[in-house]
Amino acid sequence: MRFPSTAPIVVAILALAVAIASFGIQFADDLADEVSSPRAATPATPSQVTDDFARVFEVWEILKRDSFGADTLDSTELSRGAVRGMLEAMDDPYAVYLTQDQVQAEREEFSGAFEGIGAEVTMRNGRITIVAPIPDTPADEAGIRPGDVILRINGESTEDISLQEAVKKIRGPIGEPVELEVARQHGGEPVTLTIVRGEIHVKSARLRMLVGGLAHLRLTGFTETTADEVREALEQVRDLEARGLILDVRNNPGGLLRSVVDVTSHFLEGGLVLYELDGRGERRDWPVREDGLATDIPLVILINEGSASGGEVLAGALLDRGRATAIGTKTFGKGSVNTLRQLRDGTGMYFTIAHWFTQNGVAIEGEGVEPDILQEQPEDGSEDLQLDKAIEVLQAMVRARE
C-alpha cells in the first residue's frame, strides 16, 4: 500500500503493500518520497533532551515504578507507541510509523512486484481514500475507482482509524478476499466490493499504435524498471515513425523520483523537471537530463483525478514548458516530498520533508494540475471519451505541423 501520492498520503495498497504513494518515493537521493538506512547518530539520553521530551522518560520511570503489572511492561511496545504518538501529533497527513514488514513491503513495491489488491490510497479529510487502482489488478477488476472513500473493511468502520490500521486490515494472504464498502466520489449509495488479494506484477509502461500513425503510451507508475521500459517504448515509437504521441498518466499515483525525472527528460530539452523547498526554505533543483528520445514529436497528455505525485510532476513539467496539451480532469494534488526513514530496529517512519514545484513555481500540493481541455468520462465506463478527445486533438496538431 502506498501512503500518500499526492496529498495524497499517497499509500500503496500493496497487499495493500505500504508504499506511502507516493505519491512519489525518493530512495536515498531520489523524489517524492525517500527511503534511507538507519543513521549512525547516537540516540539522545535524558540529560541531552529538552524539558518537553524529558517528560517521556519521566513517564517511563513512573510506569515502571507504580503501574499495576509493572513487571510485565514491554518497553519495546511502549517506545513504539510513543513514536506513533509523536507522528500522529504532527500537522502532517503523511506522517506514520511502519513495522519491519511494512518497511520491507515499501521497498518491494517499487521493484515492480508486490502482494495486495493493487490500489493506491491516502488519508484525505480524515477518511481513507482511494487515489487510484493499478490497471489490470484485483482492485481495478473489482471496480475500485479514484476518489472512493473506504467506509468499512470486512464490515468494520474505518471512522477514526489511522491509515496504518486500515492497511493492516486490508492486507492478508494471497487468494483470500477482503470486503470493502466504499462511497463514490460523486455521491450515491455506498457500494460493497469483494476483492481477492493477489500477487501484483506491474509493467509500468504499455505502448500501442493507433490508427493514423499515432502512438499511445500509458504509464501506470514510476518503479525501478519504468525508465528502461519507457526508453524501449520510445525507441519503438521512433522506429515506427509515429506521427504523434499520447502520453497517458491517468490513475498514475507516482513512485520513484529518479524514475520520474528520467521519464520526463525524454520529452524536454534543458531546464528543470521540478524543484523542491524544504522546511528551512532551502531549494533543490532537479534538472532535465540529456539525450531525450521524444523532444520534438507532437504530444498530448491524459490526466485525471487519479494522477498524483510523480504523475503530476510529469504533467506539470510538460505544461510549464508548453510541450504538451493536457486533456482530462483535474489531478489529485499531491505536491509533497515524503521520506521513509528506517530506524535501528528495522521499523521506520514516513513523513514530509519538502514540497515540490514546477519550473515556473507552480505548487501542486492541495491544488492539482488543471487540464487544458476538460473532458469527463461516462460514469459507467462504457466509452473512453478522454482518449477519443486526445486522438482528435493530436490529429489536428499533426496536420498543423505537416
C-alpha positions as CSV (number, residue, x, y, z in Angstrom):
1,M,0.0,0.0,0.0
2,R,1.2,3.4,-0.6
3,F,0.6,6.0,1.9
4,P,0.1,9.2,0.0
5,S,0.9,10.3,-3.8
6,T,-0.1,13.1,-4.0
7,A,-2.0,14.5,-0.7
8,P,-2.1,12.1,-1.1
9,I,-0.6,10.3,1.9
10,V,-0.3,8.6,-1.2
11,V,-0.1,4.8,0.3
12,A,0.1,1.8,-1.9
13,I,-2.3,-0.9,-1.2
14,L,0.5,-3.5,-1.5
15,A,-1.1,-6.2,-0.1
16,L,-2.1,-3.3,0.3
17,A,1.6,-3.1,0.5
18,V,2.8,0.0,2.1
19,A,4.0,2.5,-0.4
20,I,3.0,5.5,1.2
21,A,2.2,6.7,-2.8
22,S,3.8,8.3,-3.3
23,F,2.6,9.6,-4.1
24,G,6.4,9.5,-5.3
25,I,9.0,8.0,-3.2
26,Q,12.6,9.1,-3.0
27,F,15.0,6.3,-2.4
28,A,18.3,7.7,-0.9
29,D,18.9,10.7,-3.2
30,D,15.8,10.4,-5.4
31,L,11.8,12.1,-5.5
32,A,8.5,12.4,-4.0
33,D,9.5,10.1,-1.2
34,E,12.7,8.7,0.2
35,V,13.9,5.6,1.9
36,S,17.1,5.8,3.8
37,S,19.1,3.5,6.1
38,P,19.5,3.9,9.8
39,R,21.7,6.9,10.8
40,A,24.8,6.4,12.9
41,A,23.8,9.2,15.2
42,T,23.9,8.4,18.9
43,P,20.4,8.4,20.5
44,A,19.7,11.3,22.9
45,T,19.9,10.5,26.6
46,P,17.7,12.1,29.2
47,S,20.4,14.6,30.1
48,Q,20.6,15.7,26.4
49,V,16.9,16.1,25.6
50,T,14.8,19.2,26.1
51,D,12.4,19.5,29.0
52,D,9.5,18.7,26.8
53,F,10.9,15.3,25.8
54,A,12.3,14.7,29.3
55,R,8.7,14.0,30.3
56,V,8.7,10.9,28.1
57,F,11.5,9.4,30.3
58,E,9.7,10.6,33.4
59,V,6.5,8.8,32.4
60,W,8.5,5.6,31.7
61,E,10.1,5.8,35.2
62,I,6.8,6.3,36.9
63,L,5.2,3.4,35.0
64,K,8.0,1.1,35.8
65,R,7.7,2.0,39.5
66,D,4.0,2.5,40.1
67,S,1.8,0.9,37.4
68,F,-0.2,-2.2,38.0
69,G,1.7,-5.1,36.3
70,A,4.9,-3.0,36.1
71,D,6.9,-6.2,35.8
72,T,5.2,-7.1,32.6
73,L,5.6,-3.8,30.8
74,D,7.0,-4.2,27.3
75,S,9.5,-1.3,26.8
76,T,9.7,-2.1,23.1
77,E,6.0,-1.7,22.5
78,L,5.7,1.4,24.8
79,S,8.5,3.1,22.9
80,R,7.0,2.3,19.5
81,G,3.7,3.7,20.9
82,A,5.5,6.9,21.8
83,V,6.9,7.2,18.3
84,R,3.4,6.6,16.8
85,G,2.0,9.3,19.1
86,M,4.7,11.8,18.0
87,L,4.0,11.2,14.3
88,E,0.2,11.4,14.8
89,A,0.6,14.7,16.7
90,M,2.3,16.3,13.7
91,D,0.5,18.5,11.3
92,D,1.4,16.1,8.5
93,P,-1.2,13.9,6.9
94,Y,1.6,11.6,5.6
95,A,3.4,11.0,8.9
96,V,3.1,7.4,10.0
97,Y,5.1,4.7,11.8
98,L,5.8,1.4,9.9
99,T,6.6,-2.0,11.2
100,Q,9.5,-4.0,9.9
101,D,7.2,-5.9,7.5
102,Q,5.8,-2.7,6.2
103,V,9.2,-1.2,5.6
104,Q,10.2,-4.3,3.6
105,A,6.9,-4.1,1.6
106,E,7.5,-0.5,0.8
107,R,10.9,-1.4,-0.7
108,E,9.5,-4.4,-2.6
109,E,6.6,-2.5,-4.2
110,F,9.0,-0.2,-6.2
111,S,10.7,-3.2,-7.6
112,G,7.6,-3.6,-9.8
113,A,6.0,-6.6,-8.0
114,F,4.2,-6.9,-4.7
115,E,1.3,-8.6,-2.9
116,G,-2.0,-7.0,-2.3
117,I,-5.1,-5.7,-4.1
118,G,-3.4,-3.2,-6.4
119,A,-4.5,0.3,-5.4
120,E,-3.1,3.5,-4.1
121,V,-4.7,5.1,-1.0
122,T,-4.3,8.2,1.1
123,M,-5.8,9.9,4.1
124,R,-7.9,12.8,2.9
125,N,-10.1,14.9,5.2
126,G,-9.7,12.2,7.8
127,R,-11.0,9.4,5.7
128,I,-9.2,6.5,3.9
129,T,-9.4,7.5,0.2
130,I,-8.5,5.7,-3.0
131,V,-6.1,7.6,-5.2
132,A,-6.2,5.1,-8.0
133,P,-6.4,1.4,-8.7
134,I,-3.5,0.0,-10.7
135,P,-4.7,-1.2,-14.1
136,D,-5.4,-4.9,-14.5
137,T,-5.1,-5.7,-10.8
138,P,-7.8,-7.2,-8.4
139,A,-8.8,-3.7,-7.2
140,D,-9.2,-2.5,-10.8
141,E,-11.2,-5.6,-11.9
142,A,-13.4,-5.3,-8.8
143,G,-14.5,-1.8,-9.7
144,I,-12.4,0.4,-7.3
145,R,-12.3,4.0,-8.6
146,P,-10.2,7.1,-7.9
147,G,-11.8,9.1,-5.1
148,D,-13.6,6.2,-3.5
149,V,-13.8,6.6,0.3
150,I,-13.4,3.3,2.2
151,L,-16.2,3.2,4.8
152,R,-15.8,-0.3,6.1
153,I,-13.2,-3.1,5.8
154,N,-14.7,-6.6,6.3
155,G,-17.7,-4.9,8.0
156,E,-15.7,-2.8,10.4
157,S,-16.0,1.0,10.2
158,T,-12.9,3.0,9.2
159,E,-14.0,6.1,11.0
160,D,-11.4,7.4,13.4
161,I,-8.8,4.7,12.4
162,S,-5.3,5.6,11.1
163,L,-4.1,4.9,7.6
164,Q,-1.8,2.3,9.2
165,E,-4.6,0.5,10.8
166,A,-6.6,0.4,7.6
167,V,-3.5,-1.1,5.8
168,K,-3.3,-3.8,8.4
169,K,-7.0,-4.7,7.9
170,I,-6.8,-4.8,4.1
171,R,-3.6,-6.8,3.9
172,G,-3.7,-10.6,4.1
173,P,-2.8,-13.9,2.4
174,I,-2.8,-14.2,-1.4
175,G,-6.1,-15.8,-2.6
176,E,-8.2,-14.6,0.4
177,P,-10.9,-12.0,-0.1
178,V,-11.3,-8.6,1.6
179,E,-14.6,-6.8,1.6
180,L,-14.6,-3.0,1.2
181,E,-17.6,-0.8,1.5
182,V,-16.9,2.4,-0.4
183,A,-18.6,5.7,-1.0
184,R,-18.3,7.0,-4.6
185,Q,-16.7,10.4,-5.1
186,H,-19.8,11.8,-6.9
187,G,-22.4,10.5,-4.4
188,G,-25.0,7.8,-4.5
189,E,-25.4,4.8,-2.2
190,P,-22.3,3.1,-0.8
191,V,-21.1,0.0,-2.8
192,T,-19.7,-3.1,-1.2
193,L,-16.9,-4.8,-3.2
194,T,-15.2,-8.1,-2.6
195,I,-11.6,-8.2,-3.7
196,V,-9.4,-11.3,-3.8
197,R,-5.8,-10.4,-2.8
198,G,-3.2,-11.4,-5.3
199,E,0.4,-11.0,-6.3
200,I,0.7,-7.8,-8.3
201,H,3.1,-7.7,-11.2
202,V,3.2,-4.2,-12.7
203,K,4.5,-3.4,-16.1
204,S,4.5,0.4,-15.8
205,A,4.8,1.3,-19.5
206,R,2.5,0.0,-22.1
207,L,2.7,1.1,-25.8
208,R,0.2,0.5,-28.6
209,M,-0.1,2.0,-32.0
210,L,-3.4,3.7,-33.0
211,V,-4.8,4.4,-36.5
212,G,-3.2,7.3,-38.4
213,G,0.3,6.6,-37.1
214,L,-0.4,7.8,-33.6
215,A,1.1,6.1,-30.5
216,H,-0.5,5.7,-27.1
217,L,1.9,5.2,-24.2
218,R,0.3,4.5,-20.8
219,L,2.3,4.9,-17.6
220,T,0.8,3.3,-14.5
221,G,3.6,4.3,-12.1
222,F,7.3,5.0,-11.6
223,T,9.2,2.0,-10.4
224,E,12.8,0.9,-10.7
225,T,12.0,-0.5,-14.2
226,T,9.9,2.3,-15.6
227,A,12.8,4.4,-17.1
228,D,14.0,1.4,-19.1
229,E,10.5,0.4,-20.2
230,V,9.8,4.0,-21.4
231,R,13.2,4.1,-23.3
232,E,12.3,0.9,-25.0
233,A,8.8,2.1,-25.9
234,L,10.1,5.4,-27.3
235,E,12.6,3.6,-29.4
236,Q,9.7,1.7,-30.9
237,V,7.8,5.0,-31.5
238,R,10.9,6.3,-33.3
239,D,11.4,3.2,-35.4
240,L,7.8,3.0,-36.4
241,E,7.9,6.7,-37.4
242,A,4.9,7.6,-35.3
243,R,3.4,11.0,-36.2
244,G,2.3,11.9,-32.7
245,L,2.2,10.5,-29.1
246,I,-0.5,10.3,-26.4
247,L,1.1,10.1,-23.0
248,D,-1.4,8.6,-20.6
249,V,-0.8,9.1,-16.8
250,R,-4.4,8.7,-15.7
251,N,-4.6,6.9,-12.4
252,N,-0.8,7.1,-12.1
253,P,-0.1,7.6,-8.4
254,G,3.7,8.4,-8.8
255,G,6.7,6.5,-7.5
256,L,10.4,6.9,-7.5
257,L,11.7,10.4,-8.2
258,R,14.7,9.3,-10.2
259,S,12.3,7.4,-12.5
260,V,10.0,10.4,-12.9
261,V,13.0,12.7,-13.8
262,D,14.4,10.1,-16.3
263,V,11.0,9.7,-18.0
264,T,10.1,13.4,-18.1
265,S,13.6,14.2,-19.5
266,H,12.7,12.3,-22.7
267,F,10.2,15.0,-23.7
268,L,12.1,18.2,-22.8
269,E,15.3,20.0,-23.8
270,G,17.1,21.6,-20.9
271,G,15.6,23.4,-17.9
272,L,14.1,21.8,-14.8
273,V,11.8,18.9,-14.3
274,L,10.9,20.3,-10.8
275,Y,12.4,21.9,-7.7
276,E,11.7,21.3,-4.1
277,L,11.7,23.6,-1.0
278,D,12.3,22.1,2.5
279,G,11.0,23.5,5.8
280,R,14.1,25.8,6.1
281,G,13.4,27.3,2.7
282,E,16.4,25.5,1.1
283,R,15.9,24.7,-2.6
284,R,16.9,21.6,-4.6
285,D,16.7,21.6,-8.4
286,W,16.0,18.5,-10.5
287,P,17.3,19.3,-14.0
288,V,16.3,17.7,-17.2
289,R,18.7,15.0,-18.2
290,E,20.2,14.9,-21.7
291,D,19.5,12.6,-24.7
292,G,15.7,12.7,-24.7
293,L,14.1,10.5,-27.3
294,A,10.9,12.4,-27.8
295,T,11.7,16.1,-27.5
296,D,10.0,17.1,-30.8
297,I,7.1,14.7,-31.5
298,P,3.6,16.2,-31.2
299,L,2.4,15.4,-27.7
300,V,-0.8,15.1,-25.8
301,I,-1.0,14.1,-22.1
302,L,-4.1,12.5,-20.5
303,I,-4.7,13.2,-16.8
304,N,-7.4,12.6,-14.3
305,E,-8.2,12.7,-10.6
306,G,-6.1,9.6,-10.1
307,S,-3.0,11.2,-11.5
308,A,-0.9,12.1,-8.4
309,S,2.6,12.9,-7.2
310,G,5.0,11.7,-9.9
311,G,2.2,11.7,-12.5
312,E,1.6,15.3,-11.6
313,V,5.4,16.1,-11.8
314,L,5.4,14.9,-15.4
315,A,2.2,16.7,-16.4
316,G,3.3,19.9,-14.6
317,A,6.7,19.9,-16.3
318,L,5.2,19.5,-19.8
319,L,2.6,22.1,-19.3
320,D,5.0,24.6,-17.8
321,R,7.1,24.4,-21.0
322,G,4.1,24.3,-23.4
323,R,5.4,20.9,-24.5
324,A,2.0,19.1,-24.4
325,T,-1.7,19.7,-24.4
326,A,-3.3,18.2,-21.3
327,I,-6.8,16.6,-21.6
328,G,-9.0,15.1,-19.0
329,T,-9.8,16.2,-15.4
330,K,-8.0,17.9,-12.6
331,T,-5.3,15.8,-10.9
332,F,-5.2,14.6,-7.3
333,G,-3.0,17.4,-5.9
334,K,0.0,15.8,-4.0
335,G,3.0,18.0,-4.2
336,S,4.8,16.9,-1.1
337,V,8.1,15.2,-0.9
338,N,7.9,12.3,1.6
339,T,10.6,10.2,3.1
340,L,10.7,6.8,4.7
341,R,13.5,6.6,7.3
342,Q,14.4,3.2,8.6
343,L,15.2,3.0,12.3
344,R,17.8,0.9,14.0
345,D,15.4,-1.9,14.9
346,G,14.2,-2.3,11.3
347,T,10.9,-0.3,11.7
348,G,10.5,3.0,10.0
349,M,8.7,6.4,9.9
350,Y,7.3,8.2,6.9
351,F,6.9,11.9,6.9
352,T,7.0,15.1,4.8
353,I,10.4,16.8,4.2
354,A,9.6,19.3,1.5
355,H,7.1,20.5,-1.1
356,W,7.8,20.4,-4.8
357,F,7.1,23.0,-7.5
358,T,7.1,23.1,-11.3
359,Q,9.9,25.0,-13.1
360,N,7.7,28.1,-13.1
361,G,7.0,27.9,-9.4
362,V,3.5,26.3,-9.5
363,A,2.7,24.5,-6.3
364,I,0.7,21.2,-6.7
365,E,0.1,20.3,-3.1
366,G,-3.6,20.5,-2.4
367,E,-4.2,22.2,-5.8
368,G,-3.6,19.7,-8.6
369,V,-3.0,20.2,-12.3
370,E,-5.8,21.6,-14.4
371,P,-6.2,20.2,-17.9
372,D,-6.1,22.5,-21.0
373,I,-9.2,20.7,-22.2
374,L,-11.7,19.4,-19.7
375,Q,-13.1,16.1,-20.7
376,E,-15.2,13.9,-18.3
377,Q,-15.7,10.2,-18.6
378,P,-19.1,8.5,-18.5
379,E,-19.9,7.0,-15.1
380,D,-20.5,3.5,-16.5
381,G,-17.1,3.4,-18.2
382,S,-18.7,2.5,-21.5
383,E,-16.5,4.8,-23.5
384,D,-13.1,6.4,-23.3
385,L,-14.1,9.9,-24.2
386,Q,-10.8,11.3,-22.9
387,L,-8.8,9.1,-25.3
388,D,-11.1,10.0,-28.1
389,K,-10.6,13.7,-27.5
390,A,-6.8,13.1,-27.2
391,I,-6.8,11.5,-30.7
392,E,-8.8,14.3,-32.1
393,V,-6.6,17.0,-30.7
394,L,-3.4,15.2,-31.6
395,Q,-4.5,14.6,-35.2
396,A,-5.1,18.3,-35.5
397,M,-1.6,19.1,-34.1
398,V,-0.1,16.7,-36.6
399,R,-2.0,18.2,-39.5
400,A,-0.9,21.7,-38.5
401,R,2.7,20.7,-38.4
402,E,2.6,18.9,-41.8
